[in-house]
Amino acid sequence: MKSKVELSDNFVFKYNTSRYSSGLEWVTELLSINHQRELRVYSWHVKNKCRYLLIPKIYEMSNTHLKLEKLTETNKPVPSVFNLIPNIIEFSLLGYGKKRKISDFISSPSQSVVRGILKNFKFLGFKIIQSTFLNLFKLYKFKPTYNKSYLIHKDLKINQNMVNTSKGVYFIDFGSSIITKNYFLADIVELATDHYNFKVNFELIKEYVIKINAKDLSIDYLRSQLYLLLLRRYLHFSKVGWADTNNMIKVKKFLSNLDDLVLNLKFNK
């Protein structure tokens, strides 16, 4: 094997190996967690008739590799996130009624947030950490009583893991995807946030909440979920990020105002 991903004229081959990974990714690859996540997404998609969601056609699935359709990308810009809402909803509903595995719990946004604040508690300060635990408490206190699960990609970005073709936008690379019950907003929050300029398109998030029929859920539940997902994105700073002092000042200011940012948010149209 030359690399984890190999290309031919018509196919993409993705191999289950930790050889080309490092850090936490090396562990998940070594335990085949990422590969198993990809297998289940492809198997669920095959069994579901999706109107909007496009993912590459699968030709072979095994514990060692995936043989996938090779996509041809166009030069046209990716459609607006607003137009991709039906695709994201259909992706999330692939997880409807599915049981979570231990790897889903370990990789949940809640676990990520807790790890992040423990790692960066000196930088964050008491106020942000206090707000974080308060929102975690609200998330579980006000969560809906029905037992509904969702699939979230967790690494979906306009310039990453989307391929724009003549047939439409394809979602790819599902090794980070998990089943969740309390974070169905994860992908839309990621796509609605300009992380470099500290701007959030709340109208886009509101539209998603309405279209996924979640506007009648507790407002405290929705706000706490939004708070935690926005916080999560800024908790795991790279070494390059830490080195940029001016940017870290902006990060601290954004996180300090995060409570006020979501507090007045309403989800009714």
Buried (B, 14 or more C-beta within 10 A) or exposed (E): EEEBEEEEEEBBBBBBBBEEBEEEBEEBBBEBBBBBBBBBBBEBBEEEEBEBBBBBBBEEBEEEBBBBBEBEEEEEEBBEBEEBBEBBBBBBBBBEEBEBBEBBEEBBBBEBBBEBBEEBEEBBEEEBBEBBEEBBEBBEEBBEEEEEBBBBBBBBEBEEBBBBBEEEBBBBBBBBBBBBBBBBBBBBBBBBBEBEEBEBBBEBBBBBBBBBEBBEBBBBBBBBBBBBBBBBBBBEBEEEEEEEEEBBEBBBEBBBEBBEBBEEBEBEE
